[in-house]
Amino acid sequence: MQKELRKFWNKENYKLSCSETMLYAGNEFYHLGLDEKAFKMMSGFSGGMFEGETCGVVTGGVAVLSLLFTVDNKENSPKLKPAIVEFKQRFKTELKSQDCTPLKVMYEEEGTGCGNLIYAGGKILEEVITKHLKA
């Protein structure tokens, strides 16, 4: 999924936020079949929902997990909760927060923005998905 994350985070070709990048990359890598209208749902999660709260890498990752592990609703999706909880816990443990504001202080760089954070979060997401697809 790293190739897809790098593709969609490329600001010369795409003008996507972290949450949008995660969904675009997840869609391409996991063949989710989303259309352009579906991608719009992630715009409101940009910049920690515009107030520096939950990071878009987390919300975008949760969206990908929801698409992969929801059977028809949350009650009939036994893999959904464990996958989301593991993703969020690992993200917070490995990257030291789930909130946009402190993460930007730690990871945002001139010229690449939060690219390294997106790639790290994407790696965690891919590992969680692989584990729970096998379960």
Secondary structure, DSSP 8 states (H G I E B T S, - for coil): -HHHHHHHH-TTT----HHHHHHHHHHHHHT----HHHHGGGGGGHHIIIII-B-HHHHHHHHHHHHHH-SSSGGG-TTHHHHHHHHHHHHHHHHS-SBHHHHHHHH-BTTTBTHHHHHHHHHHHHHHHHHHHH-
